[in-house]
């Protein structure tokens, strides 16, 4: 879970992607589906992070199902999708 007072740019999750191929066939990239207040970006090596990209409001939405697709650079390109449930925790707004 992440607090609704989390500043944009706060790290929500850190994960790695593994492809056992070599060269470009082993290179990966990740993308997020949908228009959500989160972004995914490469950090180092095969590690990626999910960060908040906008303000969150628990009263408007209590959780998000974040779907991430990882693709390799092989030919043909292969992909895998994984979902992450992000719950927004309430913070006293007063």
ZIUR-V734604 format. One line per field, one symbol per residue. ss: DSSP state (H for helix, E for strand, - for the rest). phi: phi as a letter, one per 40 degrees, with the letter a starting at -180 (. if undefined). Layout:
ss->???
phi->???
//
This chain:
ss->-EE-------EEEEEE------HHHH-EEEEE-----EEEEE----EEEEEE----------EEEEEEEEEE------EEEEEEEEEEE-----
phi->.bcccccdgccbababbbbccbgccccbababcgbbcbbbacbafbbbbbbcbacbbcccacabccbbbbbcbcbccbaabbbbcbccccbdcc
//
